[in-house]
């Protein structure tokens, strides 16, 4: 952590990590809605492509929790390249939950835009970023 003017600067990497964790379940539902079904490795790949870095140890508990909540279902499919794959898809409840999360997300984005638009603090302060 950096110190500027004897005050600790917030660790932005930690904040980004916490924000990502908070929206991972929403992202999983969104990926499955776009693809109809997917297996864990392809979900991880899409998350990584979007720079939402995730490892299997993080993803599998989330998938299990969403399945137990009735948001996802899965089916097994034999694979020519190894063990059978578990393909996940949204249930009707999962699709409805995703629609509600879309609404909540849009509301949050609009609220943040409003706060940032109404706050001219950054117009009057020079911010120095040192990425070293």
VMD Tcl script that builds the backbone (N, CA, C; Angstrom):
set m [mol new atoms 396]
animate dup $m
set s [atomselect $m all]
$s set {name element resname resid chain x y z} {
  {N N UNK 1 A 0.850 -1.180 0.000}
  {CA C UNK 1 A 0.000 0.000 0.000}
  {C C UNK 1 A 0.885 1.229 0.000}
  {N N UNK 2 A 0.536 2.174 -0.815}
  {CA C UNK 2 A 1.272 3.429 -0.903}
  {C C UNK 2 A 0.794 4.401 0.174}
  {N N UNK 3 A 1.693 5.296 0.552}
  {CA C UNK 3 A 1.353 6.365 1.496}
  {C C UNK 3 A 1.573 7.689 0.770}
  {N N UNK 4 A 0.560 8.525 0.751}
  {CA C UNK 4 A 0.665 9.867 0.176}
  {C C UNK 4 A 0.242 10.853 1.253}
  {N N UNK 5 A 1.092 11.824 1.483}
  {CA C UNK 5 A 0.825 12.843 2.508}
  {C C UNK 5 A 0.469 12.197 3.852}
  {N N UNK 6 A 1.215 11.155 4.225}
  {CA C UNK 6 A 1.021 10.434 5.484}
  {C C UNK 6 A -0.325 9.718 5.591}
  {N N UNK 7 A -1.027 9.530 4.470}
  {CA C UNK 7 A -2.303 8.807 4.475}
  {C C UNK 7 A -2.184 7.574 3.580}
  {N N UNK 8 A -2.683 6.443 4.053}
  {CA C UNK 8 A -2.620 5.248 3.209}
  {C C UNK 8 A -3.556 5.379 2.003}
  {N N UNK 9 A -3.089 4.908 0.847}
  {CA C UNK 9 A -3.892 4.917 -0.359}
  {C C UNK 9 A -4.571 3.556 -0.469}
  {N N UNK 10 A -5.819 3.561 -0.856}
  {CA C UNK 10 A -6.585 2.320 -0.977}
  {C C UNK 10 A -5.962 1.429 -2.043}
  {N N UNK 11 A -5.931 0.141 -1.777}
  {CA C UNK 11 A -5.407 -0.844 -2.717}
  {C C UNK 11 A -6.489 -1.112 -3.773}
  {N N UNK 12 A -6.355 -0.511 -4.944}
  {CA C UNK 12 A -7.384 -0.635 -5.970}
  {C C UNK 12 A -7.493 -2.056 -6.507}
  {N N UNK 13 A -6.397 -2.826 -6.500}
  {CA C UNK 13 A -6.466 -4.219 -6.951}
  {C C UNK 13 A -7.404 -5.021 -6.054}
  {N N UNK 14 A -7.334 -4.777 -4.755}
  {CA C UNK 14 A -8.213 -5.472 -3.820}
  {C C UNK 14 A -9.672 -5.080 -4.052}
  {N N UNK 15 A -9.918 -3.808 -4.286}
  {CA C UNK 15 A -11.284 -3.345 -4.539}
  {C C UNK 15 A -11.826 -3.979 -5.815}
  {N N UNK 16 A -11.001 -3.993 -6.883}
  {CA C UNK 16 A -11.431 -4.625 -8.139}
  {C C UNK 16 A -11.761 -6.090 -7.925}
  {N N UNK 17 A -10.937 -6.775 -7.171}
  {CA C UNK 17 A -11.151 -8.192 -6.901}
  {C C UNK 17 A -12.472 -8.410 -6.170}
  {N N UNK 18 A -12.743 -7.585 -5.168}
  {CA C UNK 18 A -13.991 -7.709 -4.412}
  {C C UNK 18 A -15.209 -7.405 -5.282}
  {N N UNK 19 A -15.084 -6.406 -6.153}
  {CA C UNK 19 A -16.198 -6.068 -7.048}
  {C C UNK 19 A -16.462 -7.223 -8.019}
  {N N UNK 20 A -15.392 -7.819 -8.543}
  {CA C UNK 20 A -15.551 -8.951 -9.466}
  {C C UNK 20 A -16.247 -10.114 -8.774}
  {N N UNK 21 A -15.818 -10.416 -7.565}
  {CA C UNK 21 A -16.436 -11.516 -6.820}
  {C C UNK 21 A -17.926 -11.265 -6.629}
  {N N UNK 22 A -18.278 -10.019 -6.397}
  {CA C UNK 22 A -19.672 -9.678 -6.150}
  {C C UNK 22 A -20.571 -9.853 -7.364}
  {N N UNK 23 A -20.006 -9.842 -8.558}
  {CA C UNK 23 A -20.855 -9.955 -9.746}
  {C C UNK 23 A -20.633 -11.244 -10.543}
  {N N UNK 24 A -19.805 -12.143 -10.026}
  {CA C UNK 24 A -19.526 -13.380 -10.743}
  {C C UNK 24 A -20.783 -14.212 -11.007}
  {N N UNK 25 A -21.646 -14.324 -10.026}
  {CA C UNK 25 A -22.854 -15.130 -10.218}
  {C C UNK 25 A -23.737 -14.526 -11.316}
  {N N UNK 26 A -23.799 -13.230 -11.364}
  {CA C UNK 26 A -24.537 -12.538 -12.429}
  {C C UNK 26 A -23.893 -12.836 -13.785}
  {N N UNK 27 A -22.573 -12.802 -13.832}
  {CA C UNK 27 A -21.856 -13.082 -15.081}
  {C C UNK 27 A -22.094 -14.514 -15.553}
  {N N UNK 28 A -22.085 -15.455 -14.633}
  {CA C UNK 28 A -22.327 -16.859 -14.997}
  {C C UNK 28 A -23.708 -17.011 -15.625}
  {N N UNK 29 A -24.719 -16.425 -15.004}
  {CA C UNK 29 A -26.075 -16.499 -15.556}
  {C C UNK 29 A -26.123 -15.851 -16.938}
  {N N UNK 30 A -25.439 -14.737 -17.110}
  {CA C UNK 30 A -25.418 -14.046 -18.402}
  {C C UNK 30 A -24.759 -14.896 -19.481}
  {N N UNK 31 A -23.657 -15.537 -19.149}
  {CA C UNK 31 A -22.966 -16.402 -20.111}
  {C C UNK 31 A -23.870 -17.548 -20.531}
  {N N UNK 32 A -24.528 -18.163 -19.562}
  {CA C UNK 32 A -25.401 -19.293 -19.886}
  {C C UNK 32 A -26.616 -18.852 -20.696}
  {N N UNK 33 A -27.097 -17.662 -20.469}
  {CA C UNK 33 A -28.241 -17.155 -21.251}
  {C C UNK 33 A -27.832 -16.944 -22.708}
  {N N UNK 34 A -26.619 -16.513 -22.933}
  {CA C UNK 34 A -26.146 -16.253 -24.295}
  {C C UNK 34 A -25.795 -17.530 -25.036}
  {N N UNK 35 A -25.361 -18.559 -24.311}
  {CA C UNK 35 A -24.887 -19.786 -24.941}
  {C C UNK 35 A -25.865 -20.952 -24.828}
  {N N UNK 36 A -26.961 -20.779 -24.172}
  {CA C UNK 36 A -27.949 -21.814 -23.884}
  {C C UNK 36 A -27.424 -22.874 -22.927}
  {N N UNK 37 A -26.203 -23.356 -23.153}
  {CA C UNK 37 A -25.570 -24.263 -22.200}
  {C C UNK 37 A -24.065 -24.187 -22.391}
  {N N UNK 38 A -23.344 -24.552 -21.330}
  {CA C UNK 38 A -21.887 -24.500 -21.393}
  {C C UNK 38 A -21.320 -25.383 -20.291}
  {N N UNK 39 A -20.103 -25.840 -20.480}
  {CA C UNK 39 A -19.431 -26.580 -19.419}
  {C C UNK 39 A -18.448 -25.633 -18.728}
  {N N UNK 40 A -17.967 -26.043 -17.576}
  {CA C UNK 40 A -17.194 -25.146 -16.713}
  {C C UNK 40 A -15.995 -24.525 -17.417}
  {N N UNK 41 A -15.248 -25.309 -18.187}
  {CA C UNK 41 A -14.062 -24.764 -18.850}
  {C C UNK 41 A -14.408 -23.654 -19.828}
  {N N UNK 42 A -15.523 -23.789 -20.520}
  {CA C UNK 42 A -15.907 -22.735 -21.458}
  {C C UNK 42 A -16.395 -21.488 -20.713}
  {N N UNK 43 A -17.026 -21.674 -19.565}
  {CA C UNK 43 A -17.450 -20.522 -18.743}
  {C C UNK 43 A -16.210 -19.779 -18.242}
  {N N UNK 44 A -15.220 -20.539 -17.758}
  {CA C UNK 44 A -13.974 -19.925 -17.298}
  {C C UNK 44 A -13.303 -19.170 -18.437}
  {N N UNK 45 A -13.276 -19.752 -19.616}
  {CA C UNK 45 A -12.660 -19.113 -20.770}
  {C C UNK 45 A -13.342 -17.786 -21.099}
  {N N UNK 46 A -14.666 -17.766 -21.079}
  {CA C UNK 46 A -15.389 -16.513 -21.362}
  {C C UNK 46 A -15.131 -15.467 -20.287}
  {N N UNK 47 A -15.080 -15.900 -19.036}
  {CA C UNK 47 A -14.794 -14.965 -17.954}
  {C C UNK 47 A -13.384 -14.390 -18.097}
  {N N UNK 48 A -12.429 -15.227 -18.454}
  {CA C UNK 48 A -11.055 -14.758 -18.644}
  {C C UNK 48 A -10.968 -13.808 -19.837}
  {N N UNK 49 A -11.685 -14.127 -20.924}
  {CA C UNK 49 A -11.688 -13.240 -22.090}
  {C C UNK 49 A -12.222 -11.860 -21.726}
  {N N UNK 50 A -13.137 -11.816 -20.777}
  {CA C UNK 50 A -13.713 -10.548 -20.319}
  {C C UNK 50 A -12.889 -9.926 -19.187}
  {N N UNK 51 A -11.731 -10.524 -18.904}
  {CA C UNK 51 A -10.840 -10.071 -17.835}
  {C C UNK 51 A -11.454 -10.182 -16.446}
  {N N UNK 52 A -12.367 -11.137 -16.307}
  {CA C UNK 52 A -12.938 -11.495 -15.000}
  {C C UNK 52 A -12.235 -12.784 -14.578}
  {N N UNK 53 A -10.979 -12.670 -14.225}
  {CA C UNK 53 A -10.128 -13.829 -13.991}
  {C C UNK 53 A -10.735 -14.714 -12.902}
  {N N UNK 54 A -10.876 -15.998 -13.237}
  {CA C UNK 54 A -11.494 -16.973 -12.339}
  {C C UNK 54 A -10.768 -18.301 -12.499}
  {N N UNK 55 A -10.657 -19.037 -11.418}
  {CA C UNK 55 A -10.094 -20.379 -11.473}
  {C C UNK 55 A -11.200 -21.387 -11.153}
  {N N UNK 56 A -10.944 -22.640 -11.496}
  {CA C UNK 56 A -11.960 -23.678 -11.281}
  {C C UNK 56 A -12.403 -23.741 -9.830}
  {N N UNK 57 A -11.463 -23.556 -8.910}
  {CA C UNK 57 A -11.793 -23.623 -7.488}
  {C C UNK 57 A -12.775 -22.550 -7.046}
  {N N UNK 58 A -12.876 -21.480 -7.804}
  {CA C UNK 58 A -13.850 -20.424 -7.530}
  {C C UNK 58 A -15.156 -20.719 -8.232}
  {N N UNK 59 A -15.074 -21.209 -9.460}
  {CA C UNK 59 A -16.272 -21.402 -10.283}
  {C C UNK 59 A -17.165 -22.535 -9.796}
  {N N UNK 60 A -16.584 -23.687 -9.494}
  {CA C UNK 60 A -17.412 -24.851 -9.159}
  {C C UNK 60 A -18.325 -24.635 -7.951}
  {N N UNK 61 A -17.853 -24.017 -6.870}
  {CA C UNK 61 A -18.784 -23.753 -5.760}
  {C C UNK 61 A -19.932 -22.822 -6.164}
  {N N UNK 62 A -19.647 -21.847 -7.042}
  {CA C UNK 62 A -20.711 -20.943 -7.505}
  {C C UNK 62 A -21.736 -21.700 -8.350}
  {N N UNK 63 A -21.254 -22.565 -9.236}
  {CA C UNK 63 A -22.168 -23.355 -10.058}
  {C C UNK 63 A -23.025 -24.271 -9.181}
  {N N UNK 64 A -22.411 -24.885 -8.189}
  {CA C UNK 64 A -23.154 -25.767 -7.276}
  {C C UNK 64 A -24.200 -24.975 -6.497}
  {N N UNK 65 A -23.820 -23.811 -6.008}
  {CA C UNK 65 A -24.772 -22.975 -5.262}
  {C C UNK 65 A -25.950 -22.566 -6.149}
  {N N UNK 66 A -25.653 -22.157 -7.382}
  {CA C UNK 66 A -26.729 -21.748 -8.288}
  {C C UNK 66 A -27.616 -22.929 -8.662}
  {N N UNK 67 A -27.031 -24.112 -8.804}
  {CA C UNK 67 A -27.828 -25.307 -9.078}
  {C C UNK 67 A -28.725 -25.614 -7.889}
  {N N UNK 68 A -28.172 -25.550 -6.679}
  {CA C UNK 68 A -28.952 -25.823 -5.470}
  {C C UNK 68 A -30.060 -24.800 -5.249}
  {N N UNK 69 A -29.873 -23.591 -5.769}
  {CA C UNK 69 A -30.903 -22.549 -5.672}
  {C C UNK 69 A -31.966 -22.705 -6.755}
  {N N UNK 70 A -31.765 -23.655 -7.640}
  {CA C UNK 70 A -32.722 -23.880 -8.717}
  {C C UNK 70 A -32.536 -22.955 -9.910}
  {N N UNK 71 A -31.390 -22.289 -9.987}
  {CA C UNK 71 A -31.139 -21.356 -11.088}
  {C C UNK 71 A -30.535 -22.059 -12.301}
  {N N UNK 72 A -29.849 -23.171 -12.057}
  {CA C UNK 72 A -29.182 -23.920 -13.118}
  {C C UNK 72 A -29.590 -25.383 -13.057}
  {N N UNK 73 A -29.456 -26.023 -14.196}
  {CA C UNK 73 A -29.562 -27.477 -14.260}
  {C C UNK 73 A -28.376 -27.939 -15.095}
  {N N UNK 74 A -28.116 -29.221 -15.085}
  {CA C UNK 74 A -27.003 -29.717 -15.885}
  {C C UNK 74 A -27.336 -31.086 -16.460}
  {N N UNK 75 A -26.549 -31.430 -17.464}
  {CA C UNK 75 A -26.632 -32.760 -18.048}
  {C C UNK 75 A -25.209 -33.222 -18.323}
  {N N UNK 76 A -25.015 -34.520 -18.303}
  {CA C UNK 76 A -23.709 -35.099 -18.596}
  {C C UNK 76 A -23.628 -35.456 -20.066}
  {N N UNK 77 A -22.459 -35.237 -20.658}
  {CA C UNK 77 A -22.232 -35.642 -22.044}
  {C C UNK 77 A -20.858 -36.280 -22.141}
  {N N UNK 78 A -20.817 -37.440 -22.784}
  {CA C UNK 78 A -19.538 -38.118 -22.997}
  {C C UNK 78 A -18.634 -37.235 -23.844}
  {N N UNK 79 A -17.351 -37.276 -23.572}
  {CA C UNK 79 A -16.373 -36.495 -24.308}
  {C C UNK 79 A -15.376 -37.431 -24.973}
  {N N UNK 80 A -15.027 -37.135 -26.206}
  {CA C UNK 80 A -14.021 -37.929 -26.922}
  {C C UNK 80 A -12.614 -37.609 -26.422}
  {N N UNK 81 A -12.484 -36.509 -25.706}
  {CA C UNK 81 A -11.170 -36.028 -25.278}
  {C C UNK 81 A -10.908 -36.223 -23.783}
  {N N UNK 82 A -11.695 -37.038 -23.112}
  {CA C UNK 82 A -11.471 -37.229 -21.686}
  {C C UNK 82 A -12.741 -37.656 -20.984}
  {N N UNK 83 A -12.840 -37.306 -19.705}
  {CA C UNK 83 A -14.018 -37.711 -18.931}
  {C C UNK 83 A -15.285 -36.993 -19.412}
  {N N UNK 84 A -16.451 -37.493 -19.009}
  {CA C UNK 84 A -17.700 -36.818 -19.403}
  {C C UNK 84 A -17.720 -35.377 -18.906}
  {N N UNK 85 A -18.415 -34.543 -19.652}
  {CA C UNK 85 A -18.524 -33.125 -19.288}
  {C C UNK 85 A -19.922 -32.845 -18.751}
  {N N UNK 86 A -19.959 -31.955 -17.776}
  {CA C UNK 86 A -21.220 -31.511 -17.212}
  {C C UNK 86 A -21.578 -30.196 -17.893}
  {N N UNK 87 A -22.668 -30.193 -18.656}
  {CA C UNK 87 A -23.130 -28.986 -19.338}
  {C C UNK 87 A -24.224 -28.328 -18.505}
  {N N UNK 88 A -24.011 -27.051 -18.203}
  {CA C UNK 88 A -24.956 -26.283 -17.400}
  {C C UNK 88 A -25.856 -25.448 -18.302}
  {N N UNK 89 A -27.084 -25.238 -17.849}
  {CA C UNK 89 A -28.012 -24.339 -18.539}
  {C C UNK 89 A -28.914 -23.687 -17.502}
  {N N UNK 90 A -29.558 -22.600 -17.922}
  {CA C UNK 90 A -30.467 -21.883 -17.027}
  {C C UNK 90 A -31.786 -22.626 -16.900}
  {N N UNK 91 A -32.344 -22.582 -15.719}
  {CA C UNK 91 A -33.721 -23.028 -15.529}
  {C C UNK 91 A -34.621 -21.813 -15.768}
  {N N UNK 92 A -35.905 -22.016 -15.729}
  {CA C UNK 92 A -36.831 -20.885 -15.854}
  {C C UNK 92 A -36.600 -19.893 -14.715}
  {N N UNK 93 A -36.380 -20.428 -13.518}
  {CA C UNK 93 A -36.093 -19.569 -12.365}
  {C C UNK 93 A -34.793 -18.798 -12.586}
  {N N UNK 94 A -33.789 -19.451 -13.176}
  {CA C UNK 94 A -32.525 -18.788 -13.467}
  {C C UNK 94 A -32.697 -17.657 -14.465}
  {N N UNK 95 A -33.521 -17.885 -15.495}
  {CA C UNK 95 A -33.777 -16.843 -16.500}
  {C C UNK 95 A -34.494 -15.654 -15.868}
  {N N UNK 96 A -35.455 -15.930 -14.999}
  {CA C UNK 96 A -36.176 -14.848 -14.312}
  {C C UNK 96 A -35.240 -14.095 -13.360}
  {N N UNK 97 A -34.377 -14.827 -12.687}
  {CA C UNK 97 A -33.400 -14.202 -11.793}
  {C C UNK 97 A -32.446 -13.315 -12.584}
  {N N UNK 98 A -32.003 -13.797 -13.741}
  {CA C UNK 98 A -31.119 -12.998 -14.582}
  {C C UNK 98 A -31.813 -11.720 -15.027}
  {N N UNK 99 A -33.070 -11.814 -15.395}
  {CA C UNK 99 A -33.809 -10.616 -15.809}
  {C C UNK 99 A -33.862 -9.600 -14.659}
  {N N UNK 100 A -34.104 -10.083 -13.450}
  {CA C UNK 100 A -34.135 -9.195 -12.284}
  {C C UNK 100 A -32.755 -8.597 -12.016}
  {N N UNK 101 A -31.710 -9.407 -12.137}
  {CA C UNK 101 A -30.348 -8.902 -11.939}
  {C C UNK 101 A -29.978 -7.875 -13.007}
  {N N UNK 102 A -30.454 -8.075 -14.239}
  {CA C UNK 102 A -30.235 -7.075 -15.287}
  {C C UNK 102 A -30.842 -5.739 -14.872}
  {N N UNK 103 A -32.054 -5.788 -14.331}
  {CA C UNK 103 A -32.713 -4.556 -13.875}
  {C C UNK 103 A -31.933 -3.897 -12.738}
  {N N UNK 104 A -31.500 -4.712 -11.785}
  {CA C UNK 104 A -30.733 -4.188 -10.647}
  {C C UNK 104 A -29.419 -3.581 -11.137}
  {N N UNK 105 A -28.743 -4.285 -12.055}
  {CA C UNK 105 A -27.476 -3.781 -12.598}
  {C C UNK 105 A -27.686 -2.425 -13.271}
  {N N UNK 106 A -28.704 -2.331 -14.118}
  {CA C UNK 106 A -28.987 -1.072 -14.821}
  {C C UNK 106 A -29.292 0.058 -13.843}
  {N N UNK 107 A -30.035 -0.242 -12.789}
  {CA C UNK 107 A -30.325 0.761 -11.767}
  {C C UNK 107 A -29.037 1.234 -11.081}
  {N N UNK 108 A -28.153 0.292 -10.758}
  {CA C UNK 108 A -26.884 0.652 -10.117}
  {C C UNK 108 A -26.017 1.511 -11.030}
  {N N UNK 109 A -25.939 1.142 -12.299}
  {CA C UNK 109 A -25.135 1.921 -13.252}
  {C C UNK 109 A -25.680 3.342 -13.350}
  {N N UNK 110 A -26.993 3.474 -13.445}
  {CA C UNK 110 A -27.599 4.811 -13.525}
  {C C UNK 110 A -27.359 5.611 -12.247}
  {N N UNK 111 A -27.446 4.953 -11.097}
  {CA C UNK 111 A -27.201 5.651 -9.830}
  {C C UNK 111 A -25.756 6.144 -9.752}
  {N N UNK 112 A -24.827 5.319 -10.183}
  {CA C UNK 112 A -23.417 5.712 -10.157}
  {C C UNK 112 A -23.176 6.861 -11.130}
  {N N UNK 113 A -23.773 6.789 -12.315}
  {CA C UNK 113 A -23.640 7.888 -13.276}
  {C C UNK 113 A -24.162 9.188 -12.676}
  {N N UNK 114 A -25.293 9.099 -12.004}
  {CA C UNK 114 A -25.887 10.289 -11.394}
  {C C UNK 114 A -24.964 10.861 -10.321}
  {N N UNK 115 A -24.421 9.991 -9.503}
  {CA C UNK 115 A -23.514 10.446 -8.436}
  {C C UNK 115 A -22.278 11.103 -9.044}
  {N N UNK 116 A -21.703 10.458 -10.053}
  {CA C UNK 116 A -20.498 11.006 -10.669}
  {C C UNK 116 A -20.780 12.311 -11.411}
  {N N UNK 117 A -21.927 12.425 -12.030}
  {CA C UNK 117 A -22.294 13.640 -12.753}
  {C C UNK 117 A -22.523 14.794 -11.788}
  {N N UNK 118 A -23.125 14.497 -10.649}
  {CA C UNK 118 A -23.429 15.535 -9.661}
  {C C UNK 118 A -22.229 15.889 -8.789}
  {N N UNK 119 A -21.153 15.139 -8.905}
  {CA C UNK 119 A -19.998 15.359 -8.050}
  {C C UNK 119 A -18.874 15.972 -8.885}
  {N N UNK 120 A -18.625 17.244 -8.693}
  {CA C UNK 120 A -17.577 17.911 -9.463}
  {C C UNK 120 A -16.241 17.902 -8.720}
  {N N UNK 121 A -16.111 17.084 -7.696}
  {CA C UNK 121 A -14.872 17.011 -6.917}
  {C C UNK 121 A -13.678 16.768 -7.817}
  {N N UNK 122 A -13.798 15.806 -8.732}
  {CA C UNK 122 A -12.666 15.443 -9.570}
  {C C UNK 122 A -12.340 16.502 -10.609}
  {N N UNK 123 A -13.253 17.416 -10.852}
  {CA C UNK 123 A -12.961 18.528 -11.763}
  {C C UNK 123 A -11.972 19.504 -11.119}
  {N N UNK 124 A -11.945 19.537 -9.792}
  {CA C UNK 124 A -11.127 20.505 -9.075}
  {C C UNK 124 A -9.858 19.923 -8.457}
  {N N UNK 125 A -9.640 18.613 -8.631}
  {CA C UNK 125 A -8.491 17.973 -8.007}
  {C C UNK 125 A -7.673 17.261 -9.073}
  {N N UNK 126 A -6.376 17.482 -9.013}
  {CA C UNK 126 A -5.492 16.726 -9.908}
  {C C UNK 126 A -5.173 15.398 -9.265}
  {N N UNK 127 A -5.327 14.335 -10.039}
  {CA C UNK 127 A -5.039 13.003 -9.538}
  {C C UNK 127 A -3.778 12.513 -10.212}
  {N N UNK 128 A -2.833 12.081 -9.391}
  {CA C UNK 128 A -1.579 11.552 -9.902}
  {C C UNK 128 A -1.583 10.049 -9.711}
  {N N UNK 129 A -1.454 9.315 -10.782}
  {CA C UNK 129 A -1.405 7.869 -10.731}
  {C C UNK 129 A 0.011 7.408 -10.982}
  {N N UNK 130 A 0.497 6.573 -10.096}
  {CA C UNK 130 A 1.809 5.979 -10.248}
  {C C UNK 130 A 1.611 4.481 -10.247}
  {N N UNK 131 A 1.756 3.858 -11.380}
  {CA C UNK 131 A 1.493 2.431 -11.501}
  {C C UNK 131 A 2.729 1.577 -11.203}
  {N N UNK 132 A 3.744 2.171 -10.653}
  {CA C UNK 132 A 4.947 1.383 -10.365}
  {C C UNK 132 A 4.868 0.712 -9.015}
}
mol reanalyze $m
mol bondsrecalc $m
mol representation Tube
mol addrep $m
